[in-house]
Amino acid sequence: MGASSLIVLIIAAIAFSGIAILISKLVTKSTTNPQKGEPYECGIPTQGKTWVQMNVGYYLFALVFLIFDVELVFLFPWAIVAKDLGWVAFIEIVIFFFILFIGLLYAHRKGALKWM
């Protein structure tokens, strides 16, 4: 179960995704339409340039939210088994929260949490 299983897994992943793409190309009919090239704007016709730069702060804010959202994914299983694991689990989660808090302080000092 070493490198050979990893190679088999990679080959299977490439094969399954390639077969899925091939089947979708064969089954669906392709039509050319000028509206397909336009950006989706909730049915409103576009006016002016469609390539508008967004403020990078929105992306940073979303990434910080994602980090703390993923943290909750790790917190739930820990909460279920915390009583069985005892003080070791408590110390580990305190270290985990401390690392996240340091990351939050860093993001705050860099201005990633400022909305505008």
KOLFI-502335 format. One line per field, with one value per atom (N, C-alpha, C, O): residue in three letters; atom name; residue number from 1; x, y, z. Coordinates in Angstrom, 3 decimals. Example, Ala and Ser with C-alpha at 12.3 -4.5 7.8 and 13.67 -1.06 7.14 Angstrom:
% KOLFI-502335
type	c(ALA,ALA,ALA,ALA,SER,SER,SER,SER)
atom	c(N,CA,C,O,N,CA,C,O)
seq	c(1,1,1,1,2,2,2,2)
x	c(13.190,12.300,13.200,14.236,12.850,13.670,12.900,13.409)
y	c(-5.690,-4.500,-3.300,-3.319,-2.250,-1.060,0.030,1.138)
z	c(7.800,7.800,7.800,8.465,7.080,7.140,7.870,8.039)
This chain:
% KOLFI-502335
type	c(MET,MET,MET,MET,GLY,GLY,GLY,GLY,ALA,ALA,ALA,ALA,SER,SER,SER,SER,SER,SER,SER,SER,LEU,LEU,LEU,LEU,ILE,ILE,ILE,ILE,VAL,VAL,VAL,VAL,LEU,LEU,LEU,LEU,ILE,ILE,ILE,ILE,ILE,ILE,ILE,ILE,ALA,ALA,ALA,ALA,ALA,ALA,ALA,ALA,ILE,ILE,ILE,ILE,ALA,ALA,ALA,ALA,PHE,PHE,PHE,PHE,SER,SER,SER,SER,GLY,GLY,GLY,GLY,ILE,ILE,ILE,ILE,ALA,ALA,ALA,ALA,ILE,ILE,ILE,ILE,LEU,LEU,LEU,LEU,ILE,ILE,ILE,ILE,SER,SER,SER,SER,LYS,LYS,LYS,LYS,LEU,LEU,LEU,LEU,VAL,VAL,VAL,VAL,THR,THR,THR,THR,LYS,LYS,LYS,LYS,SER,SER,SER,SER,THR,THR,THR,THR,THR,THR,THR,THR,ASN,ASN,ASN,ASN,PRO,PRO,PRO,PRO,GLN,GLN,GLN,GLN,LYS,LYS,LYS,LYS,GLY,GLY,GLY,GLY,GLU,GLU,GLU,GLU,PRO,PRO,PRO,PRO,TYR,TYR,TYR,TYR,GLU,GLU,GLU,GLU,CYS,CYS,CYS,CYS,GLY,GLY,GLY,GLY,ILE,ILE,ILE,ILE,PRO,PRO,PRO,PRO,THR,THR,THR,THR,GLN,GLN,GLN,GLN,GLY,GLY,GLY,GLY,LYS,LYS,LYS,LYS,THR,THR,THR,THR,TRP,TRP,TRP,TRP,VAL,VAL,VAL,VAL,GLN,GLN,GLN,GLN,MET,MET,MET,MET,ASN,ASN,ASN,ASN,VAL,VAL,VAL,VAL,GLY,GLY,GLY,GLY,TYR,TYR,TYR,TYR,TYR,TYR,TYR,TYR,LEU,LEU,LEU,LEU,PHE,PHE,PHE,PHE,ALA,ALA,ALA,ALA,LEU,LEU,LEU,LEU,VAL,VAL,VAL,VAL,PHE,PHE,PHE,PHE,LEU,LEU,LEU,LEU,ILE,ILE,ILE,ILE,PHE,PHE,PHE,PHE,ASP,ASP,ASP,ASP,VAL,VAL,VAL,VAL,GLU,GLU,GLU,GLU,LEU,LEU,LEU,LEU,VAL,VAL,VAL,VAL,PHE,PHE,PHE,PHE,LEU,LEU,LEU,LEU,PHE,PHE,PHE,PHE,PRO,PRO,PRO,PRO,TRP,TRP,TRP,TRP,ALA,ALA,ALA,ALA,ILE,ILE,ILE,ILE,VAL,VAL,VAL,VAL,ALA,ALA,ALA,ALA,LYS,LYS,LYS,LYS,ASP,ASP,ASP,ASP,LEU,LEU,LEU,LEU,GLY,GLY,GLY,GLY,TRP,TRP,TRP,TRP,VAL,VAL,VAL,VAL,ALA,ALA,ALA,ALA,PHE,PHE,PHE,PHE,ILE,ILE,ILE,ILE,GLU,GLU,GLU,GLU,ILE,ILE,ILE,ILE,VAL,VAL,VAL,VAL,ILE,ILE,ILE,ILE,PHE,PHE,PHE,PHE,PHE,PHE,PHE,PHE,PHE,PHE,PHE,PHE,ILE,ILE,ILE,ILE,LEU,LEU,LEU,LEU,PHE,PHE,PHE,PHE,ILE,ILE,ILE,ILE,GLY,GLY,GLY,GLY,LEU,LEU,LEU,LEU,LEU,LEU,LEU,LEU,TYR,TYR,TYR,TYR,ALA,ALA,ALA,ALA,HIS,HIS,HIS,HIS,ARG,ARG,ARG,ARG,LYS,LYS,LYS,LYS,GLY,GLY,GLY,GLY,ALA,ALA,ALA,ALA,LEU,LEU,LEU,LEU,LYS,LYS,LYS,LYS,TRP,TRP,TRP,TRP,MET,MET,MET,MET)
atom	c(N,CA,C,O,N,CA,C,O,N,CA,C,O,N,CA,C,O,N,CA,C,O,N,CA,C,O,N,CA,C,O,N,CA,C,O,N,CA,C,O,N,CA,C,O,N,CA,C,O,N,CA,C,O,N,CA,C,O,N,CA,C,O,N,CA,C,O,N,CA,C,O,N,CA,C,O,N,CA,C,O,N,CA,C,O,N,CA,C,O,N,CA,C,O,N,CA,C,O,N,CA,C,O,N,CA,C,O,N,CA,C,O,N,CA,C,O,N,CA,C,O,N,CA,C,O,N,CA,C,O,N,CA,C,O,N,CA,C,O,N,CA,C,O,N,CA,C,O,N,CA,C,O,N,CA,C,O,N,CA,C,O,N,CA,C,O,N,CA,C,O,N,CA,C,O,N,CA,C,O,N,CA,C,O,N,CA,C,O,N,CA,C,O,N,CA,C,O,N,CA,C,O,N,CA,C,O,N,CA,C,O,N,CA,C,O,N,CA,C,O,N,CA,C,O,N,CA,C,O,N,CA,C,O,N,CA,C,O,N,CA,C,O,N,CA,C,O,N,CA,C,O,N,CA,C,O,N,CA,C,O,N,CA,C,O,N,CA,C,O,N,CA,C,O,N,CA,C,O,N,CA,C,O,N,CA,C,O,N,CA,C,O,N,CA,C,O,N,CA,C,O,N,CA,C,O,N,CA,C,O,N,CA,C,O,N,CA,C,O,N,CA,C,O,N,CA,C,O,N,CA,C,O,N,CA,C,O,N,CA,C,O,N,CA,C,O,N,CA,C,O,N,CA,C,O,N,CA,C,O,N,CA,C,O,N,CA,C,O,N,CA,C,O,N,CA,C,O,N,CA,C,O,N,CA,C,O,N,CA,C,O,N,CA,C,O,N,CA,C,O,N,CA,C,O,N,CA,C,O,N,CA,C,O,N,CA,C,O,N,CA,C,O,N,CA,C,O,N,CA,C,O,N,CA,C,O,N,CA,C,O,N,CA,C,O,N,CA,C,O,N,CA,C,O,N,CA,C,O,N,CA,C,O,N,CA,C,O,N,CA,C,O,N,CA,C,O,N,CA,C,O,N,CA,C,O,N,CA,C,O,N,CA,C,O,N,CA,C,O,N,CA,C,O,N,CA,C,O,N,CA,C,O,N,CA,C,O,N,CA,C,O)
seq	c(1,1,1,1,2,2,2,2,3,3,3,3,4,4,4,4,5,5,5,5,6,6,6,6,7,7,7,7,8,8,8,8,9,9,9,9,10,10,10,10,11,11,11,11,12,12,12,12,13,13,13,13,14,14,14,14,15,15,15,15,16,16,16,16,17,17,17,17,18,18,18,18,19,19,19,19,20,20,20,20,21,21,21,21,22,22,22,22,23,23,23,23,24,24,24,24,25,25,25,25,26,26,26,26,27,27,27,27,28,28,28,28,29,29,29,29,30,30,30,30,31,31,31,31,32,32,32,32,33,33,33,33,34,34,34,34,35,35,35,35,36,36,36,36,37,37,37,37,38,38,38,38,39,39,39,39,40,40,40,40,41,41,41,41,42,42,42,42,43,43,43,43,44,44,44,44,45,45,45,45,46,46,46,46,47,47,47,47,48,48,48,48,49,49,49,49,50,50,50,50,51,51,51,51,52,52,52,52,53,53,53,53,54,54,54,54,55,55,55,55,56,56,56,56,57,57,57,57,58,58,58,58,59,59,59,59,60,60,60,60,61,61,61,61,62,62,62,62,63,63,63,63,64,64,64,64,65,65,65,65,66,66,66,66,67,67,67,67,68,68,68,68,69,69,69,69,70,70,70,70,71,71,71,71,72,72,72,72,73,73,73,73,74,74,74,74,75,75,75,75,76,76,76,76,77,77,77,77,78,78,78,78,79,79,79,79,80,80,80,80,81,81,81,81,82,82,82,82,83,83,83,83,84,84,84,84,85,85,85,85,86,86,86,86,87,87,87,87,88,88,88,88,89,89,89,89,90,90,90,90,91,91,91,91,92,92,92,92,93,93,93,93,94,94,94,94,95,95,95,95,96,96,96,96,97,97,97,97,98,98,98,98,99,99,99,99,100,100,100,100,101,101,101,101,102,102,102,102,103,103,103,103,104,104,104,104,105,105,105,105,106,106,106,106,107,107,107,107,108,108,108,108,109,109,109,109,110,110,110,110,111,111,111,111,112,112,112,112,113,113,113,113,114,114,114,114,115,115,115,115,116,116,116,116)
x	c(0.825,0.000,0.863,0.586,1.873,2.751,2.482,1.373,3.515,3.427,2.536,1.937,2.439,1.617,0.137,-0.566,-0.353,-1.760,-2.018,-3.094,-1.041,-1.202,-1.250,-2.037,-0.429,-0.431,-1.750,-2.302,-2.265,-3.559,-4.662,-5.554,-4.627,-5.637,-5.590,-6.637,-4.405,-4.278,-4.774,-5.469,-4.420,-4.885,-6.410,-7.055,-6.989,-8.442,-9.124,-10.157,-8.565,-9.155,-9.127,-10.111,-8.012,-7.913,-8.865,-9.510,-8.961,-9.849,-11.315,-12.063,-11.730,-13.130,-13.496,-14.569,-12.623,-12.942,-12.912,-13.743,-11.980,-11.936,-13.155,-13.699,-13.585,-14.784,-16.018,-16.880,-16.116,-17.271,-17.313,-18.386,-16.174,-16.131,-16.468,-17.185,-15.961,-16.240,-17.725,-18.309,-18.328,-19.764,-20.590,-21.558,-20.218,-20.981,-20.838,-21.788,-19.673,-19.491,-20.309,-20.842,-20.412,-21.147,-22.653,-23.380,-23.131,-24.572,-25.204,-26.295,-24.552,-25.169,-24.925,-23.910,-25.878,-25.690,-25.108,-25.480,-24.210,-23.520,-24.086,-24.179,-24.459,-24.950,-24.078,-23.584,-23.896,-23.140,-24.135,-25.019,-23.981,-24.889,-24.065,-23.255,-24.251,-23.448,-23.725,-22.877,-24.892,-25.205,-24.406,-24.254,-23.891,-23.088,-21.787,-21.257,-21.266,-20.007,-20.139,-19.135,-21.381,-21.581,-21.561,-21.951,-21.112,-21.140,-22.567,-23.427,-22.800,-24.141,-24.381,-23.620,-25.429,-25.721,-27.184,-27.824,-27.726,-29.107,-30.125,-31.154,-29.874,-30.833,-30.778,-31.480,-29.971,-29.875,-28.824,-27.713,-29.158,-28.154,-26.954,-27.112,-25.773,-24.572,-24.410,-24.760,-23.868,-23.602,-22.176,-21.776,-21.426,-20.050,-19.132,-19.438,-17.986,-17.019,-17.518,-18.083,-17.303,-17.713,-16.566,-16.800,-15.347,-14.193,-13.907,-13.210,-14.451,-14.290,-13.426,-13.660,-12.440,-11.602,-12.349,-12.960,-12.284,-12.901,-11.837,-10.652,-12.267,-11.354,-10.869,-11.674,-9.564,-8.993,-9.424,-9.344,-9.875,-10.327,-11.493,-11.607,-12.362,-13.487,-12.999,-13.534,-11.982,-11.433,-10.736,-10.870,-9.992,-9.325,-10.338,-10.152,-11.408,-12.460,-13.090,-13.363,-13.315,-13.894,-12.944,-13.386,-11.648,-10.683,-10.598,-10.490,-10.648,-10.624,-11.886,-11.821,-13.030,-14.263,-14.138,-14.570,-13.545,-13.390,-12.506,-12.783,-11.454,-10.564,-11.320,-11.181,-12.116,-12.835,-14.036,-14.504,-14.527,-15.594,-15.050,-15.697,-13.871,-13.236,-12.839,-12.842,-12.502,-12.175,-13.350,-13.153,-14.555,-15.733,-15.889,-16.412,-15.439,-15.489,-14.595,-14.938,-13.450,-12.556,-13.035,-12.732,-13.775,-14.222,-15.339,-15.402,-16.200,-17.340,-16.916,-17.394,-16.040,-15.615,-14.856,-14.962,-14.097,-13.381,-14.368,-14.153,-15.451,-16.426,-17.112,-17.518,-17.239,-17.900,-17.020,-17.528,-15.724,-14.835,-14.014,-13.141,-14.260,-13.427,-13.485,-12.468,-14.648,-14.785,-13.985,-13.415,-13.945,-13.203,-11.695,-10.954,-11.230,-9.800,-9.194,-8.001,-9.995,-9.517,-8.756,-9.046,-7.769,-7.031,-6.151,-5.877,-5.717,-4.872,-5.644,-5.100,-6.893,-7.717,-7.969,-7.996,-8.154,-8.388,-7.168,-7.301,-5.988,-4.757,-4.531,-4.092,-4.831,-4.662,-5.602,-5.204,-6.845,-7.789,-7.451,-7.701,-6.886,-6.437,-5.294,-5.260,-4.363,-3.271,-3.826,-3.369,-4.803,-5.445,-6.107,-5.950,-6.847,-7.494,-6.456,-6.657,-5.365,-4.321,-3.710,-3.474,-3.458,-2.914,-3.911,-3.523,-5.185,-6.198,-6.302,-6.489,-6.180,-6.258,-5.077,-5.240,-3.899,-2.729,-2.965,-2.610,-3.561,-3.889,-4.909,-4.813,-5.883,-6.883,-6.245,-6.558,-5.351,-4.643,-3.797,-3.747,-3.139,-2.337,-3.218,-2.868,-4.358,-5.275,-5.810,-5.971,-6.082,-6.589,-5.530,-5.835,-4.291,-3.212,-2.893,-2.502,-3.058,-2.803,-3.976,-3.868,-5.100,-6.261,-7.168,-7.960,-7.077,-7.908,-9.353,-10.235,-9.613,-10.974,-11.711,-12.865,-11.061,-11.733,-12.595,-12.104,-13.854,-14.770,-14.552,-14.536,-14.390,-14.173,-12.979,-12.626)
y	c(-1.191,0.000,1.246,2.190,1.264,2.415,3.270,3.760,3.433,4.306,3.722,4.470,2.397,1.787,2.129,2.348,2.179,2.534,3.989,4.330,4.855,6.262,6.423,7.218,5.689,5.747,5.241,5.835,4.139,3.605,4.613,4.780,5.285,6.288,7.457,7.932,7.930,9.047,8.654,9.430,7.452,6.982,6.839,7.201,6.318,6.173,7.535,7.701,8.513,9.853,10.496,11.101,10.369,10.932,10.215,10.855,8.895,8.131,8.492,8.728,8.536,8.865,10.265,10.467,11.232,12.592,12.701,13.397,12.031,12.054,11.404,11.906,10.278,9.598,10.467,10.526,11.147,12.015,13.174,13.522,13.773,14.873,14.370,15.040,13.203,12.638,12.327,12.623,11.744,11.429,12.704,12.748,13.738,14.984,15.634,16.246,15.515,16.057,15.280,15.867,13.956,13.136,13.281,13.248,13.438,13.439,14.797,14.853,15.884,17.200,17.733,17.438,18.525,19.156,20.546,21.251,20.923,22.195,23.187,22.896,24.351,25.407,26.629,26.901,27.365,28.607,29.755,29.872,30.588,31.691,32.857,32.664,34.058,35.181,35.505,36.089,35.133,35.416,34.539,34.882,33.403,32.539,33.197,32.900,34.077,34.736,35.911,36.418,36.361,37.505,37.070,35.947,37.946,37.608,37.597,38.340,36.748,36.632,37.779,37.959,38.558,39.706,39.710,40.761,38.582,38.476,38.938,39.501,38.723,39.063,40.499,40.863,41.327,42.729,42.853,42.344,43.520,43.681,44.482,45.443,44.077,44.759,46.095,46.261,47.048,48.375,48.743,48.633,49.165,49.561,48.355,47.280,48.563,47.482,46.464,46.832,45.198,44.161,43.700,43.017,44.052,43.670,44.799,45.761,44.664,45.677,45.092,43.966,45.842,45.377,45.523,46.555,44.464,44.497,44.811,44.555,45.361,45.654,44.334,43.449,44.205,42.963,42.714,41.582,43.740,43.591,42.632,41.936,42.587,41.656,40.210,39.365,39.934,38.585,38.214,37.088,39.157,38.893,38.623,37.727,39.407,39.215,37.830,37.148,37.423,36.101,34.988,33.964,35.168,34.144,33.999,32.886,35.123,35.051,34.345,33.530,34.648,33.952,32.459,31.646,32.092,30.688,29.959,28.814,30.610,29.987,29.665,28.569,30.607,30.374,29.456,28.831,29.375,28.431,27.004,26.090,26.817,25.501,25.107,23.925,26.087,25.819,25.152,24.273,25.563,24.933,23.479,22.661,23.160,21.768,20.897,19.751,21.431,20.683,20.699,19.784,21.726,21.855,20.875,20.385,20.581,19.696,18.277,17.772,17.603,16.262,16.286,15.356,17.350,17.460,17.543,16.926,18.300,18.469,17.147,16.936,16.272,14.993,14.071,13.369,14.064,13.128,13.790,13.140,15.051,15.770,15.159,15.103,14.704,14.146,12.851,12.578,12.068,10.804,11.022,10.233,12.081,12.318,13.025,12.884,13.773,14.403,15.695,16.461,15.917,17.174,17.341,18.469,16.267,16.366,17.053,17.913,16.680,17.291,18.762,19.595,19.076,20.469,21.327,22.431,20.836,21.587,21.743,22.797,20.697,20.783,21.814,22.550,21.874,22.835,24.254,25.201,24.415,25.746,26.214,27.379,25.325,25.671,25.995,26.936,25.226,25.457,26.839,27.579,27.181,28.495,29.619,30.697,29.370,30.375,30.672,31.832,29.637,29.831,30.590,31.474,30.249,30.979,32.433,33.334,32.652,34.015,34.844,36.019,34.248,34.949,35.300,36.390,34.376,34.648,35.768,36.588,35.807,36.877,38.217,39.224,38.242,39.487,39.963,41.158,39.033,39.386,39.985,41.001,39.348,39.858,41.235,42.102,41.433,42.726,43.812,44.924,43.493,44.489,44.828,45.955,43.860,44.116,44.813,45.219,44.958,45.661,44.785,45.303,43.471,42.567,42.560,42.103,43.055,43.021,44.330,44.456,45.316,46.572,46.367,45.934,46.673,46.413,47.404,47.004,48.634,49.655,50.491,51.405)
z	c(0.000,0.000,0.000,0.740,-0.793,-0.836,-2.052,-2.266,-2.834,-3.996,-5.080,-5.854,-5.150,-6.204,-6.019,-7.005,-4.760,-4.578,-4.915,-5.405,-4.658,-5.011,-6.527,-7.039,-7.235,-8.696,-9.250,-10.176,-8.690,-9.128,-8.853,-9.684,-7.717,-7.372,-8.339,-8.778,-8.679,-9.614,-11.002,-11.658,-11.449,-12.760,-12.770,-13.754,-11.691,-11.610,-11.614,-12.262,-10.902,-10.871,-12.247,-12.673,-12.939,-14.292,-15.239,-16.070,-15.125,-16.002,-15.753,-16.702,-14.489,-14.193,-14.653,-15.222,-14.414,-14.840,-16.371,-16.954,-17.015,-18.474,-19.100,-20.083,-18.525,-19.037,-18.834,-19.711,-17.680,-17.426,-18.410,-18.903,-18.701,-19.674,-21.068,-21.811,-21.431,-22.747,-22.910,-23.953,-21.904,-21.971,-22.084,-22.843,-21.339,-21.424,-22.794,-23.283,-23.421,-24.770,-25.797,-26.739,-25.619,-26.578,-26.414,-27.406,-25.208,-24.955,-25.242,-25.808,-24.869,-25.033,-26.428,-27.060,-26.898,-28.197,-27.984,-27.046,-28.846,-28.718,-29.718,-30.910,-29.231,-30.104,-29.917,-28.822,-31.005,-30.911,-30.852,-31.700,-29.852,-29.640,-29.104,-28.197,-29.639,-29.137,-27.662,-26.987,-27.171,-25.770,-24.812,-23.640,-25.305,-24.442,-24.030,-22.958,-24.855,-24.543,-23.602,-23.102,-23.345,-22.462,-21.000,-20.681,-20.121,-18.703,-18.171,-18.643,-17.189,-16.617,-15.656,-14.705,-15.889,-15.045,-14.641,-14.683,-14.256,-13.771,-14.803,-14.431,-16.061,-17.092,-17.552,-18.496,-16.922,-17.299,-18.408,-18.259,-19.511,-20.570,-20.053,-19.300,-20.465,-19.994,-20.688,-21.856,-19.934,-20.481,-20.130,-18.971,-21.080,-20.820,-20.742,-21.258,-20.078,-19.950,-18.922,-17.893,-19.212,-18.269,-17.386,-16.389,-17.720,-16.901,-15.924,-16.246,-14.744,-13.713,-12.602,-12.164,-12.147,-11.056,-9.736,-9.457,-8.932,-7.611,-6.577,-6.789,-5.474,-4.380,-3.778,-3.488,-3.594,-3.079,-1.641,-1.163,-0.949,0.434,0.571,1.580,-0.432,-0.384,-0.387,0.331,-1.197,-1.265,0.038,0.515,0.617,1.887,2.994,3.817,3.001,3.995,3.834,4.821,2.593,2.329,2.741,3.262,2.520,2.909,4.424,4.937,5.143,6.605,7.093,8.014,6.486,6.852,6.593,7.410,5.454,5.108,6.106,6.464,6.551,7.530,8.807,9.350,9.289,10.533,10.335,11.286,9.122,8.829,8.831,9.344,8.262,8.262,9.682,10.026,10.494,11.893,12.604,13.443,12.273,12.876,12.454,13.211,11.256,10.802,11.672,11.965,12.088,12.971,14.414,15.180,14.788,16.176,16.508,17.636,15.580,15.856,16.236,17.252,15.470,15.900,17.231,18.030,17.457,18.725,19.881,20.924,19.704,20.778,21.121,22.263,20.150,20.396,21.241,22.116,20.992,21.694,22.788,23.363,23.095,24.050,25.437,26.129,25.852,27.194,27.330,28.386,26.278,26.316,26.304,26.890,25.644,25.514,26.722,26.989,27.442,28.670,28.444,27.525,29.311,29.312,28.079,27.668,27.497,26.298,25.174,24.481,24.994,23.951,24.255,23.349,25.538,25.906,25.610,25.081,25.941,25.683,24.179,23.720,23.417,21.967,21.349,20.446,21.828,21.250,21.677,20.931,22.866,23.293,22.395,22.001,22.068,21.147,19.765,19.116,19.314,18.014,17.975,17.003,19.035,19.097,19.189,18.630,19.884,19.993,18.623,18.286,17.842,16.495,15.620,14.856,15.730,14.960,15.412,14.594,16.714,17.227,16.736,16.408,16.683,16.147,14.671,14.221,13.935,12.533,12.394,11.481,13.294,13.264,13.595,12.961,14.586,14.908,13.728,13.438,13.056,11.889,10.787,10.186,10.529,9.503,9.886,9.028,11.164,11.627,11.476,11.047,11.827,11.720,10.266,9.962,9.371,7.955,7.279,6.121,7.987,7.431,6.594,5.807,6.741,5.939,6.413,5.686,7.613,8.144,7.947,8.358,7.318,7.021,5.783,4.740,5.901,4.785,3.649,2.485,3.946,2.902,3.251,2.506)
